[in-house]
Amino acid sequence: MATTAHQGTLRQRSVAGSKKNKDGASSDVELDKLVKAANQRPKAVSENDHRIAFFIITILAFITRFWGISHPNEVVFDEVHFGKFASYYLEKTYFFDVHPPFGKLLFAFVGWLVGFDGHFHFENIGDSYIANKVPYVAFRSLPALLGALTVSVVYLIMWESGYSLPACILAAGLVLLDNAHIGQTRLILLDATLVFAMACSLLCYIKFYKLRHEPFSRKWWKWLILTGFALSCDISTKYVGLFAFITIGSAVVIELWDLLDIKRPGGALTLAQFGKHFAARAFGLIFLPFLFYLFWFQVHFAILTRSGPGDDFMTPEFQETLSDNIMLSNAITIDYYDTISIKHKETKAYLHSHPERYPLRYDDGRVSSQGQQVTGYPFNDTNNYWQILPAGADDKQLNRHIKNHDLIRLRHVVTDTILLSHDVASPYFPTNQEFTTVSLADAYGDRAADTLFEVRIEHGKPNQEWKTISGHFKLIHNPSKVAMWTHTKPLPEWAFKQQEINGNKQIAPSSNVWLVEDISSLPADHPRRAKVAKKVKTLPFLRKWFELQRSMFWHNNQLTASHPYASLPYSWPFLLRGVSFWTQNDTRQQIYFLGNPIGWWIASSVLAIYAGIILADQFSLRRGMDALDHRSRSRLYNSTGFFFLAWATHYFPFYVMGRQLFLHHYLPAHLASALVTGALVEFIFSQDAVEHEVAHQAAKAGMKNQTPKHHLTARERFAGQSLLGSWVATGVILTLVAAGWYFFLPLTYGYPGLTVEQVIRRKWLGYDLHFAK
């Protein structure tokens, strides 16, 4: 009925317009033909059709994610980390992780709901869940639930964006039948939460943008705030969630730029009105998400009140806020003439020396002092013992505690020499000073100044006493003001591959921090070792938050070591390799994290096609050729362009990262590529040829300013479309994708086991699968 009414309206307007044309009869006949053709087009897809498709896809998503979720019944891959963190939450034991707390808090909440007490710490891959009575299915059900709902959200994104039924099914189907999304959402991992939050942020922003003609209404505010909340959940799960902020932020900047245009179709805004729009978006998309982000850390600190394995990553002041902390009970005030062992906070290496000398020349030709070697050694040894001497040569300070900013000398006990730094280049760093030792005679003679070091306690106060364990400090060479520093690159064989110790001119970095592990000269029954009950201290929330942020960012950037399954971003769109999650030798079963190659290659090809279409259209416009109608170009640039922007902002930033990267980092970008695929298939196979022709004939009839497309609603425009091409393309693509999904299922679900021949058949691009021999 709606279609018929629309055609009648179009007919009446066309006839009215045709009377103004000398050749009106001819134009009227042509338009009659077009209207008749339009009547023969399929009717618009009803809302019920979308609801039925949405329901079916959601059910299939739950089936694919939950099927056989109890297998394997042992710890798999990174479940050793995120399952462990849930246990620590339930035990209120402080831990450290480079990821924000939101996703891990969700796992802890699930554990609390099912009555798990956290007794199992997920120590090793392969540990049995059954033997240790762990409700692992409940834990895995959380990411499976979010993974299934992600498929539903993808469908809703396409539906809300006004795409046809086959386009919605295709985009959701590419995620539904993707082995990587399935595999990552069946285990105790964070990526399901991350991808779901990212998809929700896109959906909420689209619903917010659709209300742009109703600014500051209740619905407008609701979807703005929900967009901010989804973004906050994204970045509160992993820091790569920042990419979603870039996606939405870029779209908002473009939207604000359009609002600033004095010639905008809806009427010009005053600067005061524009300021309200800007402030509302800043409030909903920056300020509120930041408050939500802080909230999860407040919950994190409120739960983790007991000392635990994460203590060492924090400052002594932070550690003193935790009950049962070893620092509170074991810290001992350090006196002059104590013999101590000094440990580097980050690398855990001891300050060490031995009689061997630096070589005359290093490999690059530089000359050393040939002094006694001072190195970092990972094991406790008598060569790690240093006696603290006062700056003067007398014993007047024998029983005095050492305080912040005091000057000291360090005597190496075994070789009876004094620590020294001087203006000679270190073995690996020409800009850093060499550390060595000299005899007592030289230390109190000509080289006296070069043996003086300042004890600078981290965040210390004036006259604060220096203590073992809790007294983190930097040892500053007094004349040159360089800080004693070490790193993990081993020295050559002449130093027994121990760590280099040198003087760092940059004093601020936390890598210069050391601590005194123990006073070896103090007997076990000495009164100074007596443990005195101490009150747990408190710190302001923001101070704890800033300290944790610094530590998280630093350690995240240190994840640069090689990994056998790490991969580079260029390989992800082409699915060149995966990651081995789990193997069972007896049954020849394995879980190999890998996307659906057919789906990934199609989506990657469509991304290239989209870029080609945009470039071709821009070239054509520059040459005065307009091949697209207004509606098609608007959707191609705005809606599909938004999806392409989401893919680009979730993919290209990885090229500038120096940390370890894995295939799962591409999952948010892959979801965006599925959206682009659904949108572009509709663009290619379901062009509104009738409407374009009607507009063209109306223009010929002298109706340029009344082209029918200005009178068509979104629903009516779909009525004139032929979806046959889209249905065929969608059917072909999803059939191929389903075949790829089924073929790689044994690697995704971990069963059944495969023979050698079956494994070899799945090594499409040389995937490093197990049991191929």
Disulfide bonds with the S-S distance in Angstrom:
none
